[in-house]
Amino acid sequence: MRTITIENAGDVELTVQLAMHAVGEGLAQVAMLRVTPIVAAGECVAGLSGTLTPIADFRHEDVGGLEAGDTRMMCLEVSVPQGADPALSGESISFALALNGAQVSDT
């Protein structure tokens, strides 16, 4: 479980997307990711609403618009399905999370 906070420090609205890239075999191929908007860091707990998506297939999550000066908290939940091969026990996984913000045009 990890809480991230996204802040628009600019002076125009942004649209924001999350992207994830997992590296490796084994655990990286079975681990699941859920991204859930939250209001407070203490709300970031296992089993929140939202779809669990295999990290290997996770491409982007549309976070939506973020007005100038606003912040948004997201809970990132990484889990391993109950039916995963026991041989994967003790393996680690590496992944990169990228945020992309694009200015919203006033036209």
Sequence and secondary structure as in RCSB ss.txt:
>XXXX:A:sequence
MRTITIENAGDVELTVQLAMHAVGEGLAQVAMLRVTPIVAAGECVAGLSGTLTPIADFRHEDVGGLEAGDTRMMC
LEVSVPQGADPALSGESISFALALNGAQVSDT
>XXXX:A:secstr
 EEEEEE  SSS EEEEEEEEEESSTHHHH EEEEEEESSGGG  TT SS  EEGGG   EEEEEE TT EEEEE
EEEE  TTS GGGTT   EEEEEEEEEE    
